[in-house]
Amino acid sequence: MEPGSTVKPFVVLAALEAGIADENTIIDTGNGIMQIGGSRVRDTSKVGKANLAKILQKSSNIGVAKLALDMPLEALLGMYSSIGYGQLSGLNLVGETTGIFPNRRRWSQFEIATLAFGYGISITPLQLAHAYATLGNGGLYQPVHIIENNQQDLSKQVIDHDDAMSVFAYARSSNAAGRYGNESSCAWLSSCCKNWYIKKGGSGWL
């Protein structure tokens, strides 16, 4: 499936890790339409000038597209790879796929922009859940397993802890703002949510 807007927190993370954005960054999304060559990137509503938290709260395509175009492409692709996109889970499940993760020599500006809101790639539900588990775990990537393994610690820090916690807080603020409804709130559990829309199949939230 195309991950759609669920990749946006990881675009923000990549921007933080690449040093092209910080908590004080303001992105001007203009009138909600961004022209890239002969194509356009649109926001569903006008966001205007926004910080990183608001970019995620409003799920701005233009905001994350601008971040993606400002950073080296390797930084964005590297972030996606580090959270498991384009890779097998390690569970050795029959029929499991890696999803579709393009490997091109040349990328157009529009293709890079669409990568930032989850078009042009395909991931599995397991990859999506694992990516958000890594985010909520402070950037610590732990291999998934079915049977508990106490023999070997294969966890690794793939995202700076402070950056991961900052983006987690941005995503949590969407809960507080009521963007995803009361279903996403829980008094005893710290959680974050991200909705997504894909070209086929409608929308949902994680």
Secondary structure, 3 states (H helix, E strand, C coil): CCCHHHHHHHHHHHHHHHCCCCCCCCEECCCCEEEECCEEEECCCCCCEECHHHHHHCCCHHHHHHHHHHCCHHHHHHHHHHCCCCCCCCCCCCCCCCCECCCCCCCCHHHHHHHCCCCCCECCHHHHHHHHHHHHCCCEECCCCCCCCCCCCCCEECCCHHHHHHHHHHHHHHHHCCCCCHHHCCCCCCCCCCEEEECCCEEEEC
